[in-house]
Amino acid sequence: MREYRACLAIDPTRVEVRSNLGALLAKSGRYREAIEQYREALKTAGSQVAPRLRYNLALAYYKSAEIPQAASELEVLHNGQPGDLNVALLLADCRLQTGEYKKAVDLLAPFENPAADQPAVDYVLGMAMIRDGRVAEGQVRVDRILRRGDTAEGRFLLGSALFTAGDYPGAVKELAKAVALNPDVPSLQSYYGQALLFTGDADGAVQAFRKELASNPNDYGANFQLASILAHRGKLDEARPLLERAVAVRPGSTEARDALANGFRLEKPAADSGIAPGSPAPAIGTLDLRHPLKPVVLVFGSYTCPKLRGSAADLKKIAAQYGGRIDFRLVYIREAHAEGGAEAQWQSTINTRDGIDLPPARDLAEKQSHAELCVRKLSLPFAVVVDGMDAAAEKAYEAWPSRVYLVDREGRVAFNSFLGELDFHPEDLDRAIREMLAGRGSDARR
C-alpha cells in the first residue's frame, strides 16, 4: 500500500494502481478507503476497465454493509451485462436486504434452471419468494436445497417459510437447527430473534439480534426489532442509533421512518383485533358483564404463556393504583405452551429455560388447579374466572394466548390489547382507566 501511494503521488491518473490499492484496502477491511480509491479510479477508467472497477466498488459497499449504495452500482452493471449471473445474484441479495422482494425474484427468475446445480440461486430466489408471501413457490427451492444435505441455509429457508406462514414455534425450531449448523449465515440470527420474540422470549430475541449485529451491523430486522425492544424498556439512547441505521438501510421503510418520527412508538395499534372498543362484552361463564358494578379489567392467559408472565408486574401496579375502583379478573384459558398434547408444538424457549412445565388440563378441576398455581406463582391480586373446557370465553374474546380488556359500567369494551413485550403498553391501559373514571363521577369518588 505504501508503494502504491508513492506511485500515485507521482502520477495520480494511474487507474490500475488505484484499483490495486483499493483491492488491498478492501482485503484489510478498510472498505471506506477502498471505496474512495475505486470511485477516483472510475473517473478516468476506460470502458474495458470500468465494469471490473464498478464491481469491486459494489463489493466494497456490500461488505461495508452500505447496501443501497451497492445496489446502485450493481444496477448500472446489470443494465450493461444482463446475462452476468454473479452481478444478478449480488444485486438480488441487495434487493432482499432492502425489502424489495419482488425485484429480487424478477432478477433471478431468468437464470433459474431446475436441472442444474444452482444452490446460490435457489437460496436467494427461495428466500425472496418466501418473504414476498409466495411460500409455496419458495418451498420448491427449499426442497431442492434440503435434498443436497442438511445445511444451515436450507434450515434457514424452511424456518423463514414457517415464520411467513405464522407458525412461529415451528420457525423457532428450524431456525435453532440452522444456528446450530452455522450461526454466521447472514440474517439468520435476525430471523431467529424475530421468531423468539413472537413466541414470547424477548430476552432470547435480544441476544440473537445482538449476535446478528456483531457480524452484520446493517441487518434491517435486527436493528429495527432490537430498537423496538430497547425503546419499550425505556432505553431510548440505545434504541435511537439502531433505528437510524434501520432507516439508512431501508430508506423506503415507512415503519422505521414513522417510528423515528413518532418518538419510538414502534408498534401497531393495540386494538387491531379482538372485540372492538364500543362493542358489548360477552358473558364469561356466570360472570355477567352487561352492567357490572364497577369497570372491569379482564386479563386472559395461562401460566405457560411468557407474555402473561412478562406483563404481570405492570398489571399488578395498575391494579394497586386503582384499588377498589376497578374490578381486576384473571380469566384462565388453555395453556399457551403446554408440555404434551396438541399444545406441545408451542413449547417456548423461555419456558424450557425457566423450567416451566405444565400439561394441558384434562378437565375443569385441573384447569382450576393450574389457575391457582398461576395466581400463586405470579402473586396476582385478581379474582379468577376459569374458562370452560369448550374455550367459549377464549374464542369470544379472541384471547389466545393472552390479552387484556377494559369493560365499562355499561358492559362495553373500552380498551383491548395483546399482552407481551411489544404489544402491551401499560400507560395506554392506565390512560383508558383514568379517562373512564374521570367521565363517571361516581366511579371517580370510589
Order of alpha helices (4+ residues) and beta strands (2+ residues): alpha-alpha-alpha-alpha-alpha-alpha-alpha-alpha-alpha-alpha-alpha-alpha-alpha-alpha-alpha-alpha-beta-alpha-beta-alpha-alpha-beta-alpha-beta-beta-alpha-alpha
